[in-house]
Amino acid sequence: MKRLAMVSMFAIAASSSAAAVAQTASAASAEGQVQTDSGPDIEDIIVTATKRPQSLQDTPVAVTPISEEKFKSLNVVAVSDIAQIAPSINFIAAPSPQSSQFVIRGVGTFASNDALEQSVGVVIDGIPMARLAGALTDTVDAGQVQVLRGPQGTLFGKNATAGVISIDYQNANFEPSVSGRLVAGTYAELRGQATINTPLSKSAALRLTGWYSRRDGYIDAPNQKDGDLGDFVNRGVRAKLALLPTSDWRIDVTGEYARNWVDGSIQTIRGYLPVARDLVIQQVDLSQGVVAGPDNRRSAKEFPEDGVTEQWRGVVNSTASFGSIDFTTILGYVHTKTDNIMDFDFTDSRTFAQGSVTHYASDIDQFTGEMRLSNNDKGPLKYTVGLFYYKFDETAQQNATNLLITGAPATLTSFDQRIGVHTRTYAAFADVSYDIGTVRLMAGGRYSHETSNGSYVRSASKEFVRPVILFGPISLVNPDNVYEDVSWRAGVQWRPADRIMLYATANRAYKGPGFNYTLNISAAQFAVNKGVIQAEIAKSYEIGARSEFFDRQLTLNLTGFYSPFTNFQVTSVLPTVPPTFSTVNAPELLAKGIELEFSLHPHGVPGFTLDGSLVYNDTKYSDFHAAPCYVGQAQATAPSTAVGICAPVATGSTLFVQNVTGLRSVGAPEWQANLTARLERPVSDRLKAFGQVNGTYQSEVQFSVGNPRSTVQKGYALLNLSAGIGDADDAWRLSLYLKNLTDQRYSTRILQSNPSVTQSIPFQALRTASIALDLKF
């Protein structure tokens, strides 16, 4: 019924909107007041999904651009919150940044593994980020964020089998300006940002941006010093220098430092597993007033938690024009450090002297270089060719104690886990299109040569001294693992009418291999395949229509996709005590669905806009007969290939697996929708006011391989309201935001963890209010 109601709502909205536009256009035509395509209030949206400036409506890629003004109007302050705006995307929060992930079209790397990359690439100022840690920044002074859906293997390369999130911050310009924003809200939220742009000479300009934000915790934790968990402080500074050595040569230099501090994870206990240790945890929780369940926002943790992520980023982007040829060079260096402590038993462990604590730290260095040539003339031939280099080095260390909890004092355990990963990638790519009348033929390719090596050592912990090493000591080394790949893209684009574009594309992308460096790995498991996780291969077949009607008042963009994945990299929870993780290759996963995006700007109602999206997504494991079982799953005594049955691989075997073929993948809602209506009108010669309604919906999501009901988040809808008043020339604006008006409770990640079933509760799952002041000079 919820799905039917949602579909009906959008059908009614779309039909009534089209009718309203038709009536408006008809009436305006009668009065001779229809604006032409060059009307001042309808502008082309320019995107760079093909690595060259191009109108959104002429781009044969499923891409959603988001401006900084859009972020501000919805009070969306972090890249991780873009699911409120863009279709087919989710963000899966985790206790630590290295485990968080984006999911596009139901595809993402649900992994807790430092030796594995994400399926959704994040690119900042032209630099592909090796890991999400440090990339989940505030959208301060963002020029544009683009969400590219589907594999992007030719122009964006590795780590883009599900899609790309491209973030471009404003470059310096030669007009002096000062802008700022101050936000205050519930939970003592305070955000401040300021940008100063100034020309230094006729050939140099500087743009400085600084920001600071903080918020109190919202997870009730009476055993913590300040009584809660989830506090955070984020601050940073960014400098952008623009240089014009000649009239045909521009260099942009970026330097940025950002620091994010959090006090405790946003996880609570949702339920308990059918093992002895959880019965002890449950009794302690009840004595502390913790009642497990979807609405639980209380934690009995007593150990102080602290987490810091710091990132230094430098980028040099140079573009020189030689007649009709543009030569672009982008060099980037990123250094990211994380350090966090977590009370891993989620309760007051002082009662049984086996408290679980884990201390994680990582150090990442990456360098990327890209050179490309592209033509800028208006002829029928368009081309881009280039070379790419990627260097990645990571060291990570985790010390932990007493992760094995039995219910009575038992053997005290600990471990020191050290991981090293080193990757080098060389690539050459080309993308070409040729126009024949109203038809455009497209082709592209990318050759990649990748070398990676790694090491894993598990030994006694010097930080937490205990008599036994959990899972025993081990030392593993992976020498250079060489992988070569050819990704490709082909398609056709056709304009049957001036404001209608149709396209069909086919492409292939890959995500490089990784290593199964998980806590419980044994020498026997490593010997099977040297712990290597095979490269993930994605193919995608996409058709789309980009259309504008009624003098560009109504935009309708429709995309259909069919994307089979082979060797899909996925992490599963193993039914051990405690539950542990293992990364495997699912033989096949299939993503298919339909995406509708629309925007309405009726000339007859100045200042009114209505935009949104509706997505149907059917992403399932199409071949995964040997998936790990989950904790608490009933076990058959004889081998079975029935779906969802945990059974031995052979008669008498102690190795159990399950067939999950046909079941939905992790983090893949079947339906998603969002709708935003905004009205902005003048109230005097110097003032204008606005009001806005925003709603989002997503259907049920499964967070574990298989179908355990304990890790399912039911479908939910969110309602947000905002209103404000400001100067007619946008010199200032005062805005009020009410978010999650119905106080909808939901979780963005549910795990069979250690201990119990845990859930991540985002700040957006709270009813909040805030007020913002924007200034611009």
C-alpha positions in Angstrom: 0.0 0.0 0.0 2.8 2.4 0.8 4.4 1.7 -2.6 1.0 2.2 -4.4 0.4 5.4 -2.5 3.9 6.7 -3.4 3.5 5.8 -7.1 0.0 7.3 -7.1 1.3 10.5 -5.5 3.9 11.0 -8.2 1.6 10.1 -11.0 -0.9 12.7 -9.8 1.8 15.3 -9.3 3.3 14.7 -12.7 -0.1 14.7 -14.5 -1.4 17.8 -12.6 2.0 19.5 -13.2 1.8 18.8 -16.9 -1.8 20.0 -17.0 -0.9 23.2 -15.1 2.0 23.9 -17.5 -0.1 23.3 -20.5 -2.8 25.7 -19.2 -0.1 28.2 -18.3 1.5 28.0 -21.7 -1.8 28.2 -23.5 -2.9 31.3 -21.5 0.5 32.9 -21.9 0.4 32.3 -25.7 -3.0 34.0 -25.9 -1.5 37.0 -24.2 1.7 36.9 -26.2 3.9 36.6 -23.1 5.6 33.2 -23.5 9.3 33.5 -22.9 11.6 32.0 -25.5 14.3 29.4 -24.9 16.7 32.2 -24.2 14.4 33.6 -21.5 16.4 35.0 -18.5 14.9 32.6 -15.9 15.7 29.4 -17.8 19.4 28.6 -18.1 21.3 25.6 -19.3 22.8 23.5 -16.5 26.4 22.7 -17.4 28.0 19.4 -16.3 31.3 17.8 -16.8 30.3 14.1 -16.8 32.2 13.6 -20.1 35.2 15.7 -18.8 34.2 18.6 -21.0 31.6 21.3 -20.3 28.3 20.2 -21.7 24.6 21.0 -21.2 22.9 18.5 -18.9 20.2 17.9 -21.5 22.8 17.0 -24.1 24.8 14.6 -21.9 24.3 10.8 -22.5 25.1 9.9 -18.9 22.7 9.5 -16.0 24.0 12.5 -14.0 22.4 14.7 -11.3 24.1 18.1 -10.7 23.6 19.8 -7.3 24.6 23.4 -6.7 25.7 24.9 -3.4 22.5 26.9 -3.5 20.5 23.7 -3.6 22.4 22.4 -0.6 21.7 25.6 1.3 18.0 25.6 0.5 17.6 22.2 2.0 20.2 22.8 4.8 22.2 19.8 3.6 25.6 20.3 5.0 27.6 17.1 4.1 28.3 15.2 1.0 27.0 12.1 2.8 23.5 13.6 2.9 23.0 13.9 -0.9 20.6 11.0 -0.8 18.0 13.7 0.2 18.5 15.3 -3.2 19.8 12.9 -5.9 18.0 9.7 -7.0 19.3 6.1 -6.7 21.9 6.9 -4.0 22.2 5.9 -0.4 24.9 6.5 2.3 25.6 3.6 4.6 27.0 5.0 7.9 29.4 3.0 10.0 31.2 3.4 13.4 34.4 4.4 11.6 34.9 6.3 8.4 36.9 3.6 6.7 33.8 1.3 6.8 31.2 3.9 5.6 30.1 3.7 1.9 27.9 5.1 -0.8 25.5 2.9 -2.7 24.3 3.8 -6.2 21.5 1.8 -7.9 21.7 -0.8 -5.1 25.5 -1.4 -5.7 28.2 -0.6 -3.2 31.0 -2.3 -1.4 29.6 -3.3 2.0 33.0 -3.9 3.5 34.9 -3.5 6.7 38.3 -4.1 5.0 41.2 -1.7 4.6 42.5 -3.7 1.6 39.4 -3.1 -0.5 38.2 -0.1 -2.4 34.7 1.2 -2.8 32.5 0.6 -5.9 31.4 4.3 -5.9 34.2 6.6 -6.7 34.5 10.0 -5.1 36.4 12.7 -7.0 37.3 16.0 -5.4 38.5 18.8 -7.6 39.4 16.3 -10.3 41.3 14.0 -7.8 39.9 10.4 -7.3 39.9 9.7 -3.6 41.3 6.3 -2.6 39.2 6.0 0.5 36.1 7.7 1.9 37.8 8.6 5.1 38.4 12.4 4.8 36.2 12.7 1.7 32.9 13.0 3.7 33.4 16.8 4.1 31.0 19.6 4.5 29.7 21.2 1.2 31.3 24.5 2.0 31.8 26.7 -1.1 31.0 23.8 -3.4 30.5 25.0 -7.0 28.8 21.8 -8.0 28.4 18.2 -6.9 27.6 15.7 -9.7 26.3 12.2 -9.1 27.1 10.0 -12.0 25.1 6.8 -11.9 26.2 3.5 -13.3 29.7 2.3 -14.3 32.2 5.1 -15.3 35.2 3.0 -16.3 36.6 4.9 -19.4 37.0 8.5 -18.2 37.0 8.0 -14.4 38.7 4.6 -14.4 39.0 2.2 -11.5 36.9 2.4 -8.4 33.8 3.5 -10.4 31.9 0.3 -11.1 28.7 1.6 -9.4 29.1 5.3 -10.2 31.0 8.5 -9.3 30.4 11.4 -7.0 32.3 14.4 -8.4 32.8 17.4 -6.1 34.2 20.7 -7.5 34.8 23.6 -5.1 34.6 27.1 -6.3 37.8 28.4 -7.9 39.1 31.9 -7.4 37.8 34.5 -9.8 38.7 38.1 -10.6 35.6 39.8 -8.9 36.1 40.8 -5.3 33.5 39.2 -3.0 32.8 38.2 0.6 30.2 35.7 1.6 29.3 33.8 4.8 26.8 31.6 6.6 25.9 31.1 10.2 23.6 28.3 11.4 22.3 27.6 14.9 20.0 24.7 15.8 18.9 22.0 18.2 21.4 19.9 20.0 23.6 23.0 20.3 24.4 22.9 16.6 26.5 25.8 15.4 28.0 26.1 11.9 29.9 29.0 10.6 31.6 29.5 7.2 33.2 32.4 5.4 34.7 33.0 1.9 36.8 35.9 0.7 37.6 36.2 -3.0 40.0 38.9 -4.1 42.0 39.7 -7.2 45.8 40.1 -6.5 46.6 41.4 -9.9 45.4 41.2 -13.5 46.8 37.6 -13.7 46.3 36.3 -10.1 43.3 35.9 -7.7 43.0 34.3 -4.3 39.9 32.6 -2.7 40.1 31.8 1.0 37.4 29.6 2.7 37.2 28.6 6.4 34.6 26.7 8.3 33.8 25.5 11.8 30.9 23.4 12.9 29.9 21.6 16.1 27.0 19.7 17.6 26.2 17.9 20.9 25.7 14.2 21.0 22.2 12.8 20.6 22.7 9.2 21.9 21.8 9.1 25.6 24.8 7.6 27.4 24.7 8.2 31.2 28.0 6.4 31.8 29.9 8.8 29.6 31.4 12.0 31.1 29.1 14.4 29.3 26.1 12.0 29.3 25.8 11.4 25.6 27.6 10.1 22.5 27.8 11.5 19.0 29.3 15.0 19.6 31.3 16.3 16.7 33.5 19.2 15.8 34.6 19.9 12.2 36.9 22.7 11.1 39.0 23.4 8.1 40.5 26.0 5.7 40.8 26.0 1.9 42.9 28.3 -0.3 42.4 28.6 -4.0 44.9 30.5 -6.1 44.1 31.3 -9.8 47.0 32.2 -12.1 46.8 33.4 -15.7 50.3 33.2 -17.2 48.8 34.1 -20.6 45.3 34.7 -22.0 45.2 31.0 -23.0 46.6 29.4 -20.0 45.0 29.1 -16.5 46.4 27.4 -13.4 44.3 26.7 -10.3 46.2 25.7 -7.2 44.3 24.3 -4.1 45.5 23.7 -0.6 43.2 22.4 2.1 43.3 21.1 5.7 40.3 19.6 7.5 39.9 18.0 10.9 36.9 16.1 12.1 36.5 15.0 15.7 33.7 12.8 17.0 32.9 11.7 20.6 31.6 8.2 20.4 29.8 6.3 17.6 26.2 6.7 16.7 25.4 3.0 17.3 22.9 1.5 19.7 21.8 -2.1 20.3 18.8 -3.1 18.2 18.5 -6.7 19.3 20.3 -9.7 20.8 21.7 -12.8 19.1 20.9 -16.3 20.3 24.3 -16.9 22.0 25.2 -17.0 25.7 27.2 -13.8 25.8 24.3 -11.8 24.5 22.1 -12.9 27.4 24.7 -11.4 29.8 24.8 -8.1 27.8 21.0 -7.9 27.8 20.8 -8.2 31.6 23.5 -5.5 32.0 21.6 -3.3 29.5 18.3 -3.7 31.3 19.9 -2.7 34.6 21.1 0.5 32.8 17.7 1.3 31.3 18.7 0.2 27.8 15.8 -1.4 26.0 17.0 -2.8 22.6 14.9 -2.1 19.6 14.5 0.1 16.5 13.7 3.2 18.7 16.6 2.6 21.1 18.7 5.8 21.5 20.4 4.9 24.7 23.8 3.3 25.3 25.4 1.9 28.5 29.0 2.3 27.3 31.4 3.4 30.0 34.7 3.6 28.1 35.5 7.1 26.7 35.4 7.1 22.9 37.3 9.5 20.7 37.8 9.7 17.0 39.8 12.1 14.8 40.2 12.3 11.0 42.6 14.7 9.5 43.3 15.4 5.9 45.7 17.5 3.9 45.0 18.0 0.2 46.9 19.7 -2.5 45.8 20.0 -6.2 47.3 21.8 -9.2 45.0 22.0 -12.3 46.4 23.5 -15.4 44.6 24.1 -18.7 46.3 25.6 -21.7 44.6 26.3 -25.1 46.5 25.9 -28.3 44.0 27.0 -30.9 41.3 24.3 -30.9 43.2 22.0 -28.6 43.0 22.1 -24.7 45.8 20.5 -22.8 44.9 19.8 -19.2 47.2 18.5 -16.4 45.9 17.7 -12.9 48.3 16.7 -10.1 47.0 15.9 -6.7 48.3 14.7 -3.3 46.2 13.6 -0.3 47.3 12.6 3.1 44.7 11.2 5.5 45.1 10.1 9.1 42.4 8.5 11.3 42.5 7.5 14.9 39.5 6.3 16.8 38.7 4.3 20.0 35.5 2.3 20.4 33.8 0.6 23.3 32.9 -2.5 21.4 30.7 -4.3 23.9 28.1 -1.5 23.8 27.4 -1.8 27.5 28.7 -1.2 31.0 31.4 -3.9 31.1 32.6 -3.0 34.5 30.2 -5.6 35.9 32.0 -8.6 34.3 35.6 -7.5 33.8 35.7 -8.4 30.1 35.2 -5.0 28.5 35.7 -4.9 24.8 37.7 -2.0 23.4 39.2 -1.4 20.0 41.7 1.3 19.0 42.0 1.8 15.2 44.5 4.1 13.4 45.4 4.5 9.7 47.7 6.5 7.6 47.0 7.0 3.9 49.2 8.7 1.2 48.0 9.0 -2.4 49.3 10.8 -5.4 47.5 11.1 -8.8 48.5 12.6 -12.1 46.4 13.0 -15.2 47.2 14.6 -18.6 44.6 14.9 -21.3 44.1 16.5 -24.7 40.7 17.5 -26.0 39.4 19.7 -28.8 37.2 22.7 -28.2 35.9 23.5 -31.7 32.3 23.2 -32.8 32.9 20.7 -35.5 31.3 17.2 -35.7 34.3 15.5 -34.1 34.8 15.7 -30.3 37.7 13.8 -28.6 39.5 13.5 -25.3 42.6 11.4 -24.9 44.8 11.1 -21.8 47.1 9.3 -19.4 46.6 8.6 -15.7 48.8 7.6 -12.8 47.8 6.5 -9.3 50.0 5.8 -6.3 48.4 4.6 -3.0 50.0 3.6 0.2 48.1 2.7 3.4 49.2 1.4 6.8 46.5 0.5 9.4 46.7 -0.8 12.9 44.0 -2.1 15.2 44.6 -3.0 18.8 41.6 -4.7 20.6 40.9 -6.5 23.8 38.3 -9.1 24.9 36.2 -9.2 21.8 35.4 -12.7 22.8 32.7 -12.5 25.5 31.2 -15.6 26.9 28.9 -14.7 29.8 31.3 -15.5 32.6 34.9 -14.5 33.1 37.0 -16.5 30.7 40.3 -16.3 29.0 41.3 -12.7 28.5 42.2 -12.0 24.9 43.6 -9.2 22.7 45.4 -8.7 19.4 47.4 -6.2 17.4 46.4 -6.3 13.7 48.6 -4.5 11.2 47.7 -4.1 7.5 49.8 -2.6 4.7 48.5 -2.0 1.2 50.4 -0.5 -1.8 48.9 0.0 -5.2 50.2 1.5 -8.5 48.0 2.1 -11.5 48.9 3.3 -15.0 46.2 4.0 -17.6 45.6 5.4 -21.0 42.1 6.5 -22.1 40.2 8.0 -25.0 36.7 9.1 -25.7 35.4 10.1 -29.1 32.1 11.2 -30.6 31.1 12.2 -34.1 27.9 14.0 -35.3 26.1 13.0 -38.4 23.2 15.3 -38.7 21.0 14.8 -35.6 22.8 11.5 -34.7 26.0 11.3 -32.5 28.1 8.2 -32.5 30.2 7.6 -29.3 33.0 5.3 -28.3 35.6 5.2 -25.6 38.2 2.9 -24.1 40.7 2.7 -21.2 43.7 0.4 -20.7 44.8 -0.1 -17.1 47.8 -1.8 -15.6 47.6 -2.2 -11.9 50.1 -3.6 -9.4 49.3 -4.1 -5.7 50.9 -5.8 -2.8 50.0 -6.2 0.9 50.8 -7.6 4.3 48.8 -8.7 7.3 50.3 -9.4 10.8 48.3 -10.4 13.9 50.3 -10.5 17.1 50.1 -9.7 20.8 48.9 -6.3 21.7 51.2 -4.0 23.6 48.4 -1.5 24.2 46.1 -4.1 25.8 48.2 -6.7 27.5 46.4 -10.0 27.7 47.6 -13.7 27.9 45.9 -14.9 24.7 46.0 -13.6 21.1 42.5 -13.8 19.7 42.5 -16.1 16.7 46.2 -16.7 17.2 49.3 -15.1 15.7 49.8 -15.0 11.9 52.0 -13.2 9.4 50.9 -13.1 5.7 52.5 -11.4 2.7 51.1 -10.8 -0.7 53.8 -10.0 -3.3 52.9 -7.9 -6.3 49.6 -8.9 -7.8 49.4 -7.6 -11.4 46.1 -6.9 -13.1 45.4 -5.6 -16.6 42.0 -4.4 -17.9 40.4 -2.9 -20.9 37.3 -0.9 -20.1 35.1 0.4 -23.0 32.1 2.5 -23.8 29.9 2.7 -27.0 26.7 4.4 -27.8 24.5 6.4 -30.0 22.7 9.7 -29.3 19.8 11.1 -31.4 17.9 14.4 -31.3 14.5 13.8 -33.0 13.4 17.3 -32.0 15.0 20.5 -30.7 14.4 19.8 -27.0 14.3 16.0 -27.0 17.4 13.8 -26.9 17.5 10.0 -26.9 20.5 7.8 -26.2 21.6 4.2 -25.8 25.0 3.2 -24.3 26.9 0.0 -23.4 30.0 0.1 -21.2 32.3 -2.0 -19.1 34.2 -1.0 -16.0 36.3 -2.7 -13.3 37.3 -2.3 -9.7 40.7 -3.6 -8.9 41.4 -6.7 -6.8 41.9 -6.6 -3.1 42.9 -8.8 -0.2 40.8 -10.6 2.4 42.6 -9.0 5.4 39.9 -9.7 8.0 40.3 -10.3 11.7 39.7 -14.0 11.7 41.7 -15.0 8.6 43.7 -18.3 9.1 46.7 -19.7 7.3 44.4 -22.4 5.8 42.0 -19.8 4.4 44.9 -17.8 3.0 46.4 -20.8 1.3 43.3 -21.3 -0.8 43.8 -18.2 -3.0 46.5 -16.2 -1.1 43.7 -14.1 0.3 43.1 -12.3 -3.0 39.7 -10.9 -3.8 39.3 -10.9 -7.6 38.6 -7.8 -9.6 35.0 -6.7 -9.8 33.7 -6.4 -13.4 30.6 -4.3 -14.3 28.8 -4.1 -17.6 25.9 -1.8 -18.1 23.4 -1.2 -20.8 21.5 2.1 -20.5 18.8 3.9 -22.5 17.7 7.4 -21.7 15.5 10.3 -22.8 16.2 14.0 -22.0 13.3 16.2 -22.8 11.9 19.7 -22.2 8.4 20.8 -23.0 6.2 24.0 -23.0 9.0 26.5 -23.7 11.3 24.7 -21.2 8.9 25.0 -18.3 8.8 21.2 -17.8 11.8 18.9 -17.9 11.4 15.2 -17.9 14.5 12.9 -17.9 14.0 9.1 -18.0 16.7 6.5 -17.7 16.5 2.7 -17.9 19.5 0.5 -16.9 20.5 -3.2 -16.9 23.9 -3.8 -15.2 25.3 -7.3 -14.6 28.3 -7.6 -12.3 30.7 -10.5 -12.1 32.9 -11.3 -9.1 31.1 -8.7 -7.1 33.1 -7.9 -4.0 31.1 -8.2 -0.8 31.8 -8.6 2.9 29.6 -11.0 4.9 29.2 -11.7 8.6 30.4 -15.2 9.6 28.5 -17.1 12.3 31.5 -17.2 14.7 31.6 -16.2 18.3 32.2 -13.3 18.2 30.7 -12.6 14.7 33.5 -11.8 12.3 33.7 -10.5 8.7 35.0 -12.1 5.5 35.2 -10.6 2.0 34.3 -12.8 -0.9 33.4 -12.6 -4.6 29.7 -13.1 -5.4 29.8 -14.7 -8.9 27.0 -12.5 -10.3 24.9 -9.5 -9.2 22.3 -7.9 -11.5 21.1 -4.3 -11.1 18.2 -3.1 -13.2 15.6 -0.4 -12.9 14.1 2.9 -14.1 14.8 6.4 -13.0 12.6 9.4 -13.6 13.7 13.0 -12.8 11.5 16.0 -13.4 11.5 19.8 -12.9 8.7 22.3 -13.3 9.2 26.1 -13.7 5.9 27.5 -14.8 6.2 31.0 -16.3 2.7 31.8 -15.1 3.7 31.4 -11.5 7.0 33.3 -11.1 9.3 32.0 -8.4 7.7 28.6 -8.2 9.6 25.4 -8.8 8.7 21.7 -8.4 11.4 19.1 -8.9 12.0 15.5 -7.8 12.6 11.9 -8.8 11.1 8.5 -8.7 13.2 5.3 -8.9 12.4 1.7 -9.2 15.5 -0.5 -8.6 15.6 -4.3 -8.7 19.1 -5.2 -7.6 19.7 -8.9 -6.6 22.3 -11.6 -6.5 21.8 -13.4 -9.7 24.3 -16.2 -8.9 25.6 -16.6 -5.3 25.2 -20.2 -4.3 28.0 -20.3 -1.6 27.3 -17.2 0.5 28.3 -17.3 4.2 25.5 -18.1 6.6 24.6 -15.6 9.3 24.5 -15.8 13.1 21.4 -17.6 14.4 20.5 -19.1 11.1 18.9 -22.5 11.3 21.3 -25.2 9.9 20.2 -28.1 7.8 21.8 -31.5 8.4 22.2 -32.4 4.7 23.5 -30.4 1.7 20.9 -28.2 0.1 20.7 -25.6 -2.7 17.4 -24.2 -1.6 17.5 -20.4 -1.3 18.1 -19.1 2.2 19.0 -22.5 3.7 22.2 -22.8 5.7 23.5 -26.2 4.8 26.9 -28.2 4.8 28.8 -28.1 1.5 28.9 -31.9 1.7 27.6 -34.6 4.0 29.5 -34.5 7.3 31.3 -31.2 6.4 31.7 -28.5 9.1 31.7 -25.8 6.4 28.2 -24.3 6.0 27.0 -22.0 3.2 23.7 -20.7 1.9 22.3 -20.0 -1.6 21.1 -16.4 -1.8 20.5 -16.3 -5.6 17.5 -14.1 -6.3 17.7 -12.2 -2.9 18.1 -8.4 -2.8 21.6 -7.1 -2.4 22.8 -5.2 0.6 21.7 -1.5 0.8 19.3 -1.7 -2.2 15.8 -0.3 -1.6 13.3 -1.2 -4.3 11.7 2.3 -4.4 13.1 5.7 -3.8 11.5 9.1 -4.3 12.0 12.8 -3.5 9.9 15.9 -4.1 10.7 19.5 -3.5 8.3 22.4 -4.0 9.5 26.0 -3.5 7.9 29.4 -3.9 10.0 32.6 -3.8 8.3 36.0 -4.3 9.0 39.7 -3.7 7.2 41.2 -0.7 8.5 44.7 -1.3 10.9 46.6 -3.5 13.8 45.5 -1.3 12.6 42.2 0.2 11.6 38.7 -1.0 10.4 35.7 0.9 10.3 32.0 0.2 8.7 28.8 1.5 9.7 25.2 0.7 8.5 21.7 1.3 10.7 18.7 0.8 9.8 15.0 1.1 11.8 11.8 0.6 10.8 8.1 0.7 12.6 4.8 0.4 11.3 1.3 0.8 12.7 -1.6 2.8 16.4 -2.2 2.9 18.4 -5.3 3.8 21.8 -4.7 5.4 23.1 -8.3 5.4 23.8 -10.9 2.8 20.9 -13.4 2.9 17.7 -12.4 4.4 17.9 -12.1 8.2 14.9 -10.1 9.4 17.0 -8.7 12.3 19.0 -6.5 9.8 16.1 -5.1 7.8 15.2 -1.4 7.9 11.5 -0.9 7.0 10.5 1.7 4.5 10.2 5.3 5.7 9.3 8.8 4.6 10.8 12.2 5.7 9.2 15.6 5.6 11.2 18.8 5.8 9.9 22.4 5.8 11.8 25.7 5.4 10.9 29.4 5.0 12.7 32.7 5.0 13.1 36.3 4.0 15.9 38.2 2.4 17.3 41.1 0.4 16.0 41.4 -3.2 19.6 41.4 -4.4 20.6 38.4 -2.2 22.9 40.5 0.0 21.4 38.7 3.0 18.9 36.0 3.8 17.4 34.6 7.0 16.1 31.0 6.8 14.2 28.7 9.2 14.5 24.9 8.8 12.3 22.2 10.3 13.7 18.7 9.4 12.1 15.3 9.9 8.9 17.0 11.0 7.2 13.7 11.8 10.2 12.5 13.9 10.6 9.4 11.8 12.9 6.8 13.4 15.2 4.9 11.1 18.7 3.5 10.8 21.3 3.8 8.1 23.1 0.6 8.9 22.2 -2.6 10.9 24.7 -5.3 11.7 24.9 -8.6 13.4 27.9 -7.4 15.3 29.9 -8.0 18.4 27.9 -8.1 20.5 24.3 -8.3 19.4 22.5 -6.6 16.5 23.6 -3.0 16.3 22.2 0.0 14.4 23.6 3.3 13.3 21.2 6.2 14.0 21.9 9.3 11.8 21.3 12.8 13.0 18.6 13.1 10.3 16.5 10.5 12.2 15.8 13.2 14.8 13.3 16.1 14.5 15.4 19.2 14.5 15.1 22.9 13.9 17.7 25.5 12.9 18.0 29.1 11.7 20.5 30.3 9.1 21.8 33.7 8.1 23.5 34.1 4.7 25.5 37.2 3.8 27.0 38.1 0.4 28.9 41.3 -0.5 
